[in-house]
Amino acid sequence: MNDVIRWNDQYYIRASSALADDRTQVLKQGETFAVFDRYGDIHEVLPGPQGLYHEGTRFLSRFELSLGLHKPMLLSASVKEDNALFTVDITNTDFTLNGKRPVTRGTLHICRTRFLWQGTCHERICVQNYGMIKLPLSFTLTIDADFADLFEARGHHRPRRGRRLTTVRSKNGLVFGYTGLDRTIRRTRIRCSPAPKQVTSKGFSIDTTIPPHTSKVWEIAISCEIEPQPNRVFLSYDRAQHEANRALQKSKTLDAHVYTSNEQFNDWLNRSIADLHMLISETPHGPYPYAGVPWFSVPFGRDGIITALQMLWMNPAPARGVLGYLAATQATEERPEQDAEVGKILHETRQGEMAALGEVPFGKYYGSVDATPLFILLAGAYYERSGDLRFIKSLWPHIQRALHWIDRYGDPTGSGFTTYARQSPSGLVHQGWKDSHDSIFHADGTAAEGPIALCEVQAYVYRAKRAAADLAGVLGEVDHAAALISEADSLRVRFERAFWCEELNSYALALDGRGRPCRVRASNAGHCLYGGIAGKERGGRTAGALLREEFFSGWGIRTLATSEVRYNPMSYHNGSVWPHDNAIIAAGMAAYGDKQGAIKVLAGLFDASLFLDLHRQPELFCGFSRRPGESPTLYPTACSPQAWAAGAGFQVLQACLGLQINAPQRLVSFDRPVLPPFLERVEIRNLSVGTARLDLVLDRHESEVAVRVARRVGDVEVVLTV
């Protein structure tokens, strides 16, 4: 058993880059994101997440405001509910004027507001004098740009770097430059209006006086530029903010909106949908939810698919964007250095210098065993939700290539199961969603040797083949549909025989390369319910096991039971709690008739949100048992926000309501809906079914949930099964 942490692993995120400190705040828009401290500053720490990043490179590594010789006092810092604006309120410390006259703290109010738009960080600094006399004001902004690749910021050492260009100064700004080893020129252009008193290669000095009860304003724009951009238009703060707000409002027009009788629950869902919109970037193929900030703010296949599934009932547009993007990037040839094979769906794609040079394999990387069946699964779910047959017809060749990958490349040894074994020596050892080096093992803790067949992947393949069969039927390929159903049924029989472990009351985590089951109690088995591959009786036993104390922490279901030898509540995958994992399991439980299990998961995640900063679900938190009156224990390097964590609440709520939308049949159905005691009413507004729109009200009574149509525009039927 290897318990040594391999600190020099290329993709291990060092704990020195912790994000658990709630003094960090995040903004993201498009290909740009930023991480600040609560003062709005960026400190030059490497490795560490703080900075302004664009297309995989840190364009601003230092941005610190000092008031005179002192750091100002923090009053408050907050990100607006829609994530569009970061506001910091600070004030002066006690000081003496000219060494004689005291000026008390709180005389000057400095308000810093900041947002991102089209590769530029816009900041407005407003200083208000609440004193009775004219006051001199002197503040400095210390600025630098290290042009570190994102992987360098995570702690990856590079033996060689590119060349910093001479810093260019003007009366109102600075330009930092860098020529990378990829021969790409990157520049950080900083403009200040009105012009500061002094511009140096290290920043700005601003000196002025402010009469009593008056204010002065400065606007600073920090633009990230790659190669020359001669036609770039520089917008004012107000114009850029207007365009950013307009784009954000437009992106929300197709959403269904959820309102409940519980204001705290509303706070959680409102922050979650705001996080999802912040993480969604527009691509040539439509909107795509990037995985998470700071380390995963790029398209991930698995993450994008699962997030699209979570959002599907509210808005099918992200699912269409994800499917279009992944179809366009589907592998067309074998490239072992990228773990690419014909028909395989992308794991992740990165921009930046190191990806361009191949120093990391993630320029386009395909080391994911589950993204391909999940792609097919999403295509089937998207058609049922949208009825968009024209798009499905255009997607059908890609679905067929994905099916071909499952049958040929996914099972190279003829085991009858979909397996993985990396081909790239620099790729991921494990290629399911639990992809850390120690996540797949036997009961005694020894690592499983490949090729490895994960239990949940077989469930995804089962559901994918059934989804593809439905689509083949819609497209008139009756024989193909029948063959796919037969293949799915045969897989189910093999799966039950090979994976069920009677002594665990659950399914094995995986089969190793010799076909031996990893008899480990892990949350992966819950995904088998979501995929529908589990038999009814065994599925019920699996659900029951996941709700016992060794799994359920009080906040959610752990990734690994406390009885397992590798259990560690502070590990990444071996005992922590992941909101998206819980949401998938809850959806599976509800599908097998265990609505109370789904309610328990919903209550745990909701309770956690009450303690979490901004009510934001992070990527994961530690798996310690819940202690009365205390918050969940944060995981130090968790991304926050994370797309599939933000979508988790919507997926679990859908599971509790038994909500399904069948657009081709113009039907909205609720199958035995249930609500927890803390939700007396749920309203769903602007729910789209084709061109129709619905407003629905669900009221909880002692033994049932009643559904009422408050508004109906267009032809759509609502059915309730009790």
PyMOL commands that set and color helices and strands:
alter all, ss='L'
color gray80, all
select helices_A, chain A and resi 15-17+150-153+237-251+263-279+301-311+317-328+336-338+353-357+371-386+389-408+455-474+478-499+502-504+524-531+536-546+579-591+595-611+613-615+643-646+648-657
alter helices_A, ss='H'
color red, helices_A
select strands_A, chain A and resi 25-29+32-36+51-54+57-60+62-67+73-79+86-91+95-97+101-103+108-117+120-129+135-144+163-170+173-179+185-193+198-200+203-210+215-226+257-260+280-283+286-289+348-349+364-365+453-454+500-501+506-507+510-511+659-662+667-671+681-689+692-700+705-713+717-721
alter strands_A, ss='S'
color yellow, strands_A
deselect
rebuild
show_as cartoon
